[in-house]
């Protein structure tokens, strides 16, 4: 299942969560660290949490974000 939420202009920072052989997500962070978009492959929880974070305009901790075991909501700064 492939799902996408948000909008990411060129130049936003791209961070991967997980390995491409299995379930993974790609997230784009704006220059100020806020979540701009999320692309989830077989990770519906990342999409649901990502939509809420995008709507709230929250910043994320990029170091925690790369660990697919850490829920997106727990990466909010």
C-alpha positions in Angstrom: 0.0 0.0 0.0 1.4 3.4 -1.0 0.1 6.6 0.6 1.2 10.2 0.5 0.2 13.3 2.4 1.4 16.9 2.3 3.4 18.8 -0.2 7.2 19.2 -0.4 8.9 21.9 -2.6 12.2 21.2 -4.1 15.1 21.6 -1.6 13.3 20.1 1.4 15.3 17.6 3.4 14.5 13.9 2.6 14.7 11.4 5.4 14.1 7.6 5.0 12.5 5.4 7.7 13.1 1.7 7.3 14.6 -0.4 4.5 13.5 -0.3 0.9 13.2 -4.1 0.9 10.2 -4.0 3.3 8.0 -1.5 4.9 9.4 2.1 4.8 8.5 5.8 4.7 10.1 8.8 3.3 9.5 12.2 5.0 10.4 15.7 3.9 11.4 18.3 6.4 11.1 22.0 5.6 14.1 24.2 6.4 12.7 25.0 9.9 12.4 21.3 10.7 8.6 21.1 10.3 7.2 18.1 8.5 6.2 19.0 5.0 5.2 15.6 3.5 5.2 11.9 4.1 5.2 8.9 1.7 4.4 5.6 3.4 4.8 2.2 1.9 3.0 -0.4 4.0 3.3 1.9 7.1 -0.2 3.4 7.5 0.5 4.6 11.0 3.3 6.9 9.7 0.7 8.4 7.3 -1.9 9.0 10.0 0.5 10.5 12.4 2.2 12.4 9.7 -1.1 14.1 8.6 -1.6 15.2 12.2 1.9 16.6 12.5 1.7 18.4 9.2 -1.6 20.0 10.3 -0.1 21.1 13.6 3.0 22.5 12.0 5.2 20.7 14.4 9.0 20.4 14.2 10.6 16.9 14.2 13.9 15.6 15.7 15.7 14.3 12.6 17.9 11.9 14.6 15.0 10.1 16.1 13.1 10.2 12.8 15.4 7.8 11.0 14.6 5.0 13.4 11.5 3.2 12.0 10.8 1.7 15.5 10.1 5.2 16.9 6.6 6.4 16.1 6.4 9.7 14.2 4.5 11.3 17.1 7.4 10.6 19.4 9.8 12.6 17.1 8.0 15.9 17.7 10.2 18.4 19.3 
